[in-house]
Amino acid sequence: RSPPDKVAPALARAGFNVVSLANNHTLDYGPEGLDDTRAALDKAGIQSVGAGKNEAEARQAVLIKVGEVTVAFLGYSLTFPEEFWAGKDKPGTAFGHERFLRADVAAARKKADIVIVSFHWGQEGKTDLRDYQVQMGHAAVDAGATAVLGSHPHVLQAVEHYKEGVILYSLGNFTFGSYSKDAMRSAIALLTFRDKQLREVKLVPININNFEVVFQPYPLTGRAAEEVIEQLQQMSRVRGTQLEKREDAAELVLT
């Protein structure tokens, strides 16, 4: 419902080159709305994952070349409504069946040096993880993914260092401003790779409270940043992961 000639180019100018469409609003305006969205993104030079004209297309990985390194992206929705999930001959989002996930990640890993999986999952407004989030996050890493990025809860959830990968269970609203008193803080994740290996994860707390930022989120500093970092540390500790406070960010250094 946004002007395609304004919003998609704005995303491109902001530096986005791939997005996931696997979420619980992708078919709010039917298959035509999905087609329009994908066309607008394509015109702006942005690739998309997680939704398509059928199940096979929705599960297709996007490959991006960064120098000599190939990065694969996959996206899945584990949220209702069920009628939004793609079928053999039905447009929609890629539903995260574990068997699909493992097969798709393994196939992508044969073509790419790094595989990143996006999940739309969890319970809105809740910091506690659902069992299936842990199950699917672990399955993605077991199959060959290096990083798992979570969305949908609107609030931040734990970070887990699992085997050779990392699972960011929820990045909150990312940079999407909010008028909800339950979603006033978020984070931007910066993942650093060297020699095709994930070496560092940095989470930068940001203010997304629209009563203060009016759709112009900005990084938090001082005590406000510390509060977000402490929350991330506490939640991640439950998952056996220690985040370090470095200036106004939470960091996980992998050796």
Rosetta blueprint (number, residue, H / E / L):
1 R L
2 S L
3 P L
4 P H
5 D H
6 K H
7 V H
8 A H
9 P H
10 A H
11 L H
12 A H
13 R H
14 A L
15 G L
16 F L
17 N L
18 V E
19 V E
20 S E
21 L L
22 A L
23 N L
24 N L
25 H L
26 T L
27 L L
28 D L
29 Y L
30 G H
31 P H
32 E H
33 G H
34 L H
35 D H
36 D H
37 T H
38 R H
39 A H
40 A H
41 L H
42 D H
43 K H
44 A L
45 G L
46 I L
47 Q E
48 S E
49 V E
50 G L
51 A E
52 G E
53 K L
54 N L
55 E H
56 A H
57 E H
58 A H
59 R L
60 Q L
61 A L
62 V E
63 L E
64 I E
65 K E
66 V E
67 G L
68 E L
69 V E
70 T E
71 V E
72 A E
73 F E
74 L E
75 G E
76 Y E
77 S E
78 L L
79 T L
80 F L
81 P L
82 E H
83 E H
84 F H
85 W E
86 A L
87 G E
88 K L
89 D L
90 K E
91 P L
92 G E
93 T E
94 A L
95 F E
96 G L
97 H L
98 E H
99 R H
100 F H
101 L H
102 R H
103 A H
104 D H
105 V H
106 A H
107 A H
108 A H
109 R H
110 K H
111 K H
112 A L
113 D L
114 I E
115 V E
116 I E
117 V E
118 S E
119 F E
120 H E
121 W L
122 G L
123 Q L
124 E L
125 G L
126 K L
127 T L
128 D L
129 L L
130 R L
131 D H
132 Y H
133 Q H
134 V H
135 Q H
136 M H
137 G H
138 H H
139 A H
140 A H
141 V H
142 D H
143 A H
144 G L
145 A L
146 T L
147 A E
148 V E
149 L E
150 G E
151 S E
152 H L
153 P L
154 H L
155 V L
156 L E
157 Q L
158 A L
159 V E
160 E E
161 H E
162 Y E
163 K L
164 E L
165 G E
166 V E
167 I E
168 L E
169 Y L
170 S L
171 L E
172 G L
173 N L
174 F L
175 T L
176 F L
177 G L
178 S E
179 Y L
180 S L
181 K L
182 D L
183 A L
184 M L
185 R E
186 S E
187 A E
188 I E
189 A E
190 L E
191 L E
192 T E
193 F E
194 R E
195 D L
196 K L
197 Q E
198 L E
199 R E
200 E E
201 V E
202 K E
203 L E
204 V E
205 P E
206 I E
207 N E
208 I L
209 N E
210 N H
211 F H
212 E H
213 V H
214 V L
215 F L
216 Q L
217 P L
218 Y E
219 P E
220 L L
221 T L
222 G H
223 R H
224 A H
225 A H
226 E H
227 E H
228 V H
229 I H
230 E H
231 Q H
232 L H
233 Q H
234 Q H
235 M H
236 S H
237 R H
238 V H
239 R L
240 G L
241 T L
242 Q L
243 L L
244 E E
245 K E
246 R E
247 E L
248 D L
249 A E
250 A E
251 E E
252 L E
253 V E
254 L L
255 T L
